[in-house]
């Protein structure tokens, strides 16, 4: 997977499979944006990913059931 210089947005990126996908994409060279409803989980995941790579990781709270929240994310 060559993701160098690509930007990936992962919803549900605060924990579990979403966090694992974000971590893997970052290790493959992607700039990663993680979002979830919980800001605390997002920050923990962002810090964990940042320890493993020098690629940018942005953590933004977002509730995908709310159009305004999704609009702000993008």
SULKAUR-V346788 format. One record per residue. SS is DSSP state (@ for helix, = for strand, . for the rest). Layout:
BEGIN
[[SS] [SS]]
END
This chain:
BEGIN
[[.] [.] [.] [.] [.] [.] [=] [=] [=] [=] [=] [.] [.] [.] [.] [@] [@] [@] [@] [@] [@] [@] [@] [@] [@] [@] [@] [.] [.] [.] [=] [=] [=] [=] [=] [=] [.] [.] [@] [@] [@] [@] [@] [@] [@] [@] [@] [@] [@] [@] [@] [@] [.] [.] [.] [.] [=] [=] [=] [=] [=] [.] [.] [.] [.] [.] [@] [@] [@] [@] [@] [@] [@] [.]]
END
